[in-house]
């Protein structure tokens, strides 16, 4: 079977471009692997929860495994293709370290902003909390920019799964203007998003959604 991911067939306009099926889509395009997409409307149903116990997307299946979590899926795609992960042990583990950093050290701060300013914007404490959320996020972005330094990618000249995941996470800040204070980081994200594979993945992701909500 073709590797298959499961994701939503429709999301509200504000979520388009941000759903995490973008991550495996981008990885598939980078390695040149055809894939199939199973579109669902209810991620909380028992059938989907058998694949994703937390009722989220995406999921992934091939002839050998059925897994969830975007980071694990991207790693599976890269491993099967023998691309995006350096062959030398030291380079490999550095790439894996940046995958972990994207998901554990950066994404929680990005999601804290989205949670506060979008999903909990109607709470009486949301506006006051915004200042602290942004301050914490900027501290983490400053740390990341310092680690990037003058390098083209996180580990130098080679684009790896670590860059794919980090740029995907930072893509969650699109429209906030927060990267304007971090020019090297902003340029890094722009480099990643300008890759043909990313453009193709984003076009396919956006094409999934109809202009109107499902009945």
C-alpha positions in Angstrom: 0.0 0.0 0.0 1.0 3.6 -0.4 1.9 5.3 2.8 -1.3 6.9 4.0 -1.9 9.8 6.4 -5.2 10.7 7.9 -6.2 14.3 8.5 -9.3 16.5 8.5 -11.3 17.1 5.3 -12.3 20.5 6.6 -11.2 22.9 9.2 -12.2 26.6 10.0 -10.4 29.2 7.9 -8.1 30.3 10.8 -6.7 26.8 11.1 -5.8 26.3 7.4 -2.1 26.0 6.9 -1.6 25.1 10.5 -2.9 21.5 10.7 -0.1 19.1 11.4 -0.6 16.9 8.4 1.6 19.6 6.8 4.6 18.0 8.4 4.4 14.6 6.8 3.2 16.1 3.6 6.4 18.2 3.5 8.5 15.2 4.3 6.9 13.1 1.6 7.6 15.8 -0.9 11.2 16.2 0.2 12.0 12.5 -0.2 9.9 12.1 -3.4 7.6 9.5 -1.9 4.0 9.3 -3.3 1.4 9.0 -0.6 -2.4 8.8 0.0 -4.6 10.9 2.3 -7.6 9.6 4.2 -9.9 12.6 5.0 -12.0 12.4 8.1 -14.6 14.7 9.8 -14.5 13.3 13.3 -11.2 12.6 15.0 -12.9 11.6 18.3 -14.7 8.6 16.9 -13.8 5.1 18.1 -12.4 4.0 14.7 -10.0 6.9 14.6 -9.0 6.6 18.3 -7.8 3.1 17.6 -5.1 4.7 15.5 -4.7 7.9 17.5 -5.7 7.5 21.2 -5.8 11.2 21.8 -8.2 11.9 18.9 -5.9 14.1 16.9 -4.4 14.2 13.4 -2.4 13.1 11.6 -2.0 9.4 11.7 0.2 7.2 9.4 0.0 3.7 8.0 2.2 1.6 5.7 2.7 -2.1 5.1 4.6 -2.4 8.4 3.4 0.1 10.9 0.5 2.2 12.0 1.7 5.2 14.1 0.7 8.7 15.2 2.4 11.9 16.3 3.8 14.1 13.5 7.4 13.9 14.7 7.3 10.1 14.6 5.7 10.1 11.2 8.3 12.4 9.7 11.0 10.2 11.1 9.4 7.1 9.6 9.2 8.8 6.2 12.8 9.9 6.4 14.0 6.5 7.6 12.2 4.6 4.8 13.6 6.9 2.2 17.1 7.1 3.6 16.9 10.9 3.2 16.7 13.9 5.6 18.8 12.1 8.2 22.6 12.1 7.9 24.3 8.7 7.6 27.1 9.4 10.1 26.1 8.6 13.7 27.0 12.1 15.0 25.1 14.0 12.3 22.2 11.6 12.8 21.8 12.2 16.5 22.2 16.0 16.0 19.3 15.9 13.6 17.2 13.9 16.0 18.1 16.3 18.8 16.6 19.2 16.8 13.4 17.2 16.2 13.1 16.8 19.9 14.0 20.5 20.5 11.3 21.6 18.0 8.6 19.6 19.7 9.7 19.9 23.3 11.6 23.2 23.7 9.9 25.5 21.2 6.4 24.2 20.2 5.0 24.5 23.8 5.7 28.2 23.7 4.2 28.7 20.3 1.1 26.8 21.3 0.8 28.7 24.5 0.4 31.9 22.4 -2.3 30.2 20.2 -4.1 28.9 23.2 -4.2 32.2 24.9 -4.9 34.5 22.0 -7.3 32.2 20.0 -8.8 29.4 21.9 -9.0 31.3 25.3 -9.3 34.8 23.9 -12.7 35.2 25.6 -11.4 34.5 29.1 -11.2 37.6 31.3 -7.5 36.9 32.1 -6.4 36.3 28.5 -5.3 39.9 27.6 -3.3 40.2 30.8 -1.7 36.9 30.3 -0.7 37.7 26.7 2.2 39.8 27.9 3.8 37.0 29.8 3.1 34.4 27.1 4.8 36.6 24.5 7.8 37.4 26.8 8.4 33.7 27.4 8.1 32.9 23.7 10.5 35.7 22.7 13.1 34.4 25.2 12.9 31.0 23.6 13.1 32.5 20.1 16.2 34.4 21.2 17.8 31.2 22.4 17.0 29.5 19.1 18.4 32.4 17.0 21.6 32.3 19.0 21.9 28.6 18.4 21.3 29.1 14.7 23.9 31.8 14.5 25.1 32.4 10.9 24.4 28.8 9.8 22.2 28.2 6.8 20.5 25.3 8.5 20.5 24.2 12.2 23.4 21.8 11.7 25.2 23.7 8.9 24.8 23.1 5.2 22.5 20.1 5.2 18.7 20.4 5.5 17.5 17.6 7.9 14.4 16.4 9.7 15.4 18.7 12.5 15.0 21.7 10.2 11.7 20.4 8.7 10.2 20.1 12.2 11.6 23.3 13.6 10.4 25.4 10.6 7.0 23.7 10.8 6.7 24.6 14.4 7.8 28.2 13.8 5.3 28.4 11.0 2.7 28.5 13.7 3.7 32.1 14.3 2.7 33.1 10.8 0.7 36.3 10.9 1.8 37.3 14.4 4.8 39.4 13.4 6.8 38.0 16.3 9.7 36.8 14.1 10.3 40.4 13.0 12.5 40.8 16.1 14.6 37.9 15.1 15.9 38.5 11.5 18.2 35.5 11.3 15.4 33.2 12.5 12.9 34.9 10.1 15.3 34.3 7.2 15.8 30.7 8.2 12.0 30.1 8.2 11.7 31.9 4.9 14.4 29.6 3.4 12.6 26.5 4.5 9.2 27.6 3.4 10.6 28.6 0.0 11.7 25.0 -0.7 9.7 23.5 -3.6 8.7 20.6 -1.4 7.2 22.9 1.2 5.3 24.9 -1.4 3.9 21.7 -3.0 2.9 20.4 0.4 1.2 23.6 1.4 -0.7 23.8 -1.9 -2.0 20.3 -1.4 -2.8 20.9 2.2 -4.8 24.0 1.4 -6.5 22.4 -1.6 -8.1 19.9 0.7 -10.5 22.4 2.3 -13.7 23.5 0.7 -14.8 27.1 0.9 -17.8 26.3 3.1 -18.3 24.3 6.3 -19.6 20.8 6.0 -23.3 20.2 6.5 
